[in-house]
Amino acid sequence: ECKWWSSSPEGKQDVKERIDEFMMRLRYADDDAPIIVVGHSHYWRTVLNKCMAVEAQKGSELAIKVGQLKLGNGGVIYCRLNFDLGRRLIDDFELMFGTELE
């Protein structure tokens, strides 16, 4: 098995590029069906911080917490993406199945 991970932390530009590529893959997926993605809670916190629409943040205590805390192990979060919004394209989100933030 080859080593696919880096031995040093990613820089901010590397993370930005990875998120941009991830969002493009979602945008141009072949199907309009819901997509399920699994990933590390710290990555999701970064994605939410960088991609949550301003309107989704306004007056939302959950939006503040999601940007500061991490999803619990096995946590599930629903995100709706609106690519017409540009870079801040998550216009709705919800913790699901009893998911808590830590």
C-alpha positions in Angstrom: 0.0 0.0 0.0 1.4 3.4 -0.9 1.4 6.4 1.5 -1.2 8.9 0.2 -1.0 11.3 3.0 1.5 14.1 3.8 3.8 14.0 6.8 3.4 17.7 7.3 0.2 19.8 7.8 -1.5 21.2 4.7 -1.0 25.0 4.2 -4.1 27.3 3.8 -3.7 27.4 0.0 -3.5 23.6 -0.2 -6.7 23.3 1.9 -8.5 25.9 -0.3 -7.5 24.1 -3.4 -8.7 20.7 -2.0 -12.1 22.2 -1.0 -12.4 23.9 -4.4 -11.7 20.6 -6.2 -14.1 18.7 -3.9 -16.9 21.2 -4.6 -16.3 21.0 -8.4 -16.5 17.2 -8.2 -19.9 17.5 -6.4 -21.1 20.2 -8.9 -20.3 18.1 -11.9 -21.4 14.7 -10.6 -23.3 12.7 -13.2 -26.5 12.3 -11.2 -28.9 14.7 -9.5 -29.5 12.2 -6.7 -28.3 13.0 -3.2 -24.6 12.4 -2.6 -23.2 11.0 0.6 -19.6 12.0 1.5 -17.6 10.7 4.4 -14.7 12.7 5.9 -12.8 13.9 8.9 -14.6 16.3 11.3 -11.9 18.9 11.1 -12.1 18.9 7.3 -15.9 19.4 7.5 -15.5 22.3 10.0 -13.2 24.0 7.5 -15.6 23.3 4.6 -18.5 24.8 6.6 -16.4 27.8 7.6 -15.3 28.6 4.1 -18.5 27.6 2.2 -21.5 28.5 4.3 -23.7 31.2 2.8 -24.0 34.4 4.7 -27.8 34.0 4.9 -27.4 30.6 6.4 -25.2 32.1 9.2 -27.4 35.0 10.2 -28.8 34.6 13.6 -27.9 31.0 13.8 -26.3 29.7 17.0 -25.7 26.4 15.3 -23.8 28.1 12.4 -21.4 29.6 15.0 -21.0 26.3 16.8 -20.5 24.3 13.6 -17.7 26.7 12.7 -15.9 26.3 16.0 -16.6 22.8 17.3 -16.1 19.4 15.6 -18.7 16.8 14.7 -18.8 13.9 17.1 -17.5 10.6 15.9 -19.8 9.1 13.3 -21.7 12.4 13.1 -23.9 13.2 10.2 -24.6 16.7 8.8 -26.9 17.5 5.9 -25.8 20.3 3.6 -27.6 21.8 0.7 -25.4 23.3 -2.0 -26.5 26.2 -4.2 -23.8 26.6 -6.8 -25.5 29.9 -8.0 -24.1 31.5 -4.8 -20.5 31.2 -5.8 -17.9 30.3 -3.2 -20.2 30.5 -0.2 -22.6 27.8 -1.5 -23.9 26.0 1.5 -27.3 27.6 2.0 -28.9 25.1 4.4 -27.5 22.5 6.8 -28.7 20.4 9.7 -27.2 18.0 12.2 -28.9 14.6 11.8 -29.5 11.3 13.7 -28.6 12.8 17.1 -25.3 14.2 15.9 -23.6 16.4 18.5 -20.8 18.9 18.3 -17.8 18.6 20.7 
